[in-house]
Amino acid sequence: MSHFLQGPKVATTKAKQPPAVGVAGGEVSPSGRRFGEVLVEECIITAEQLEAALRLQAVSPTYVPIGQVLLANKLVTRRQLDALLHRHKKRSRLGEILVKAGRITTAQLHEALAYQRRTPMPVGQALIQLRHISETTMREALCTQLHINFFDVDPIWIERALARLISERFAMRHLLVPLFRVDDVLVVAMDDPSQAEVIERLQTSLQLHIETVTTLIRKLKGAIARLYGPAMPPDVDAFRVRNILIGPIRDQLVVELVAKGLRGVSIVPPGWQ
C-alpha cells in the first residue's frame, strides 16, 4: 500500500460521513468505520485519512482490517494500535476474521465454537481439527488479528548465544524461540503471540524489547531443536538469499530489523513471491 495517507494529525470538524464502503467480497465495513471514527475523535488521524483508508480497504482483494491499513501507511504504530484496540475492545476475533476473509462460513465457525466447548482449545485449532482450514490459513488470520509477520524460520541461522537469554525449558513450555537480536530488541517466534503475559515476562527479565512473529508449529519446533540441540555449522549460502516472509508485510519494524540482524534471508512482499 502506498503512503499517500500521511498528513498532519490535527483535530478536524466532524463532517457528514458518506455511506460505508465495502471490503473484499463486497461486504461493508461498519466496524472499521466506527473504530476509525474513534481515532479521528482522539486526533490520531484526520477524517480525510480515514476515508482514504476505507477506500483502500474496499479495493483490497482480501480482507484487511482498517487498523492494518493505517499501520501500513504509518499513521499509527503497532504498539499504539494494539493499545487503542485493547482500550476500546475493538480487536477482531480470529473466527470473525476468517469469515470476513471468506476462508470459512458462519456455519463452520459455529460448528467450531460448539466443538471448542466440548474439547477446550483455541478456535483456530478447533477449525483445523474439523479440517475447515489449514494451519497456514489459521496463522495468516492470526497475523491479521495481531498485526505481526508470518515467517518461514527454516532459513534463519540462529546464534547459539541466544540460548543463554531464554532457557530450553521455557522455550519448550511456551513454544517459542528467539530468532535474532538487534541492539535492545529481541525478535521471538511464538506459537501463540497473543500471550501478552509471556511477552511481558520476557521483557522484564531480559530488559529487552520483545517483537514477535509466528510460524508453522513444525518449523518452530525445528528452530528450537537447532538452537538447543547439538551445534551445527550455519547453512548460509552467500550466493543465495531466501525469502522468509509468508503473505503480506504486517509489521514494518520487524522487516527493518531483519535487514539489520540477519544474513542470507530477505523479505519479499506478496507480489514478488
N, C-alpha and C positions, 0 to 999 in steps of 0.2 A: 504494500500500500504506500502511496506517496505521502509526503509530509506536508501537503498544502493546507492542512487544517490549522497549523500553528498560527498563533496570534496573541495579542495582549490579553492576559487573564484579568479582565476588569468587569465590574458589575454592569449589567445591562438591564434596560427596561423590558419587562416580560411582554412580548408581543403575542398576538393571536397565533396559535400553533396550527400548522397545516395538518391534514389527516395523517394518521400513522402510515409509515412506509412499510413495504414488505421486506421480508428476509428471504433467504434461499427457499425455493419451493413455493413462493407466492404467499407465504404466511405473513401476517402483520406482526410487529414487534412492540406492543404496548408496554411491556415490562422494560424494554430497552429505553423507550422514550421517558418513562417515569423515572428511571434511575438517572438518565441524562439530565432531566429537569432538576433533580436534586443537586447535581453537580453545578448546574447553572445558578441555582439559588445560593449555593455556597461559594460562588465566584471562582470555581475551579476551571470551568470553561465558559465560553460565551454561547449565547443562543445560536449564533451563526455556525460555530464549530460543532454544536450538537446536530444541527440539521445536515451539515456536510457529512458527519459521521454516520448518521442514519441512512443517508443516500448510499454511502459506501457499503454499509451493512446490507442494504437492499439488493445490491448488484453482485454480492459475493456468491460464487457458485455453491458454497457450502455454508452452513450456519456458523456465524461468528458473533459472539456476544458483543454488545456495544462497548463494554469495558475493554475488550481486546482491540477493537478498532481505535479507541482513544489511546491505548497503550502503544500500539504500533505507530501511531502518529506523534508520539512523545508529548501528548497533552497531559498525561499522568504518568507517574512511576508505578512499578508493580507494587511496591510497598504501600504507596498512597492508595492505589486501587484496592488492595486487599483490606486495608484499614476501613475504607469507605464501604465496601461490600459487607464487611463484618458489622460495622456500626449500624448500617441501615437494613441489615438482614436481607440483602439482595443477591447473595451468591446463588447461582442456579444449581439445582441438584443434578447429579450425574444422569439419572434416568430422564429428566426433562431435556437435557442437552442431546441425548441420544434420540429422543422422539423428534425434537426440532430439527435435528440433522438428517432425519429420515432413515436412521440406522435400525430403529425398532418401531413397532406400532404401540399405540396406547395399550392395547390388549396384552401384548408381550410384556410391557412394563408392569401391568397389574399382576400378571402371572408370576413375574419375578419377585414382586413385593410379597405375594402370598407364599411363595417358596421360601423367601427370606424369613418370614415369620415362623415357619416350621423348622428351618435349619439356619440359625443365626449366622449371617455372613454379609459382607458389603453387597449392595445391589448389583454392582458390576460383576462380582464373582458369581452371583446367582444367575445373571444373564448368560455368562459363559457356561455355567453348569447346564443350563437349559438349551445351550447351543443356538442361542439367538444372535450372539455376536462372538467375534474372536477376541483374544487378549489384546491384539493390536488395536482393534476398534475401541475397546474399553479404555486403553491408555491414551488414545487420541482424545477421547471425551474427557478423561481426567486432566489432561494438559489444557484443554479448553476451559475447564472449570477453574483450574488453579493458576492459569496463565504461566505455565512453565514449559520447557522444551522436552521433547521426546527424543532420546538419544539411542543410537546403537553403540554400546560401550565396548564391543569386541575389539575394535581397532585401537583403543586407548591403552597406551602403556602407562601403568600406574606406578609412581615412585614408591618403593618399599618403605621409605621414611614415613609415609602417611600412616603406616600400620601402628606407629608409635602414638598417633593422635587419637585413633579410635581402635579399641581392642577388638579382636576377632569375636569374642563373646558378645559384645554389644552389637557388632555388625550383624551377626547371625540372629540375634534375638529380635532386632528391629528390621532385618532385611534391608540393609543399606551399606554403601561403600563409598569412601572418599575417592574422588577421581583425580583432582589436582588442586593445587593452591596457588593463588596469585596474591602476594602481599598479605593482607589480613582477611582475605576472602577464601573460604574453602567450599568447593563445589562438590556436592554429595548426590549420588544417585540413590533413590529410595523406591521401594515397592509402594509405599503409601506416603506421598509427600504432604498429605493433609494432616499428618501427626504433628501439630504445632508444638505440643509439649516436648516431643523428642528433639525437634529442631532447637527449641529454646534451651533445653538441657545441654546440647552440644555447644551452643553459642556461649552459655555461661561458663561451662567447664573449660572450654578451649580459648575463650576470649577472642574468638574469631567470628566474623560474619558468615553465616551459612547460606549458600544459594543451592537450590535443589533442582534436580531433573529426575525424570523417571525413564525406565527401560523395561524390556520384557524380563519376566522373572528368571528364565533360564540364563539370559545374558547377565543379569545381576548376580546370580549365584556363581556364574563363571568368573566374573570380575572379583568376587570375594575370594574364590579359590586361587586366582592369580596373585592377589595381594598377600594373602596369609599362608599360601602353600609354599612348596619348595621354590627357591629363587630360580628364575629363568631369564635368559637374555632377552632384551626388548625386541619385539618383532616390528621394527620401524624401517621401512624401505624409503631411502632418501629420494628415490625416483617415482614414488607412488604416494599420492595423497588421497586418503579415503574419506568419504563423506560420512559423518556420524549423525546428521540430522534426519529425523523421520518426520515428515509433514512440515507445516509452516514454522517460521520463527515466531515464538510467542514471548520470549524473554531476551531482549537485545543485549542486556547487561552480560548474561552468560555467554552469548555469542562473542562479545568483545573480550571476555576473559579467556575463552578458548584460543583466540588469536594470540594472546599473550603467554598462555601457560601450557599449551600442548603442541607436540611435534607430530608430523605425519598424518594429521587429520584436518578436515575442513568442514565448514558449514555451508551447505548448498541449499538455497531456497527451493520450494516445490517446483517451480517452472523449469529449474535446471536439473532436477533429479532424474 
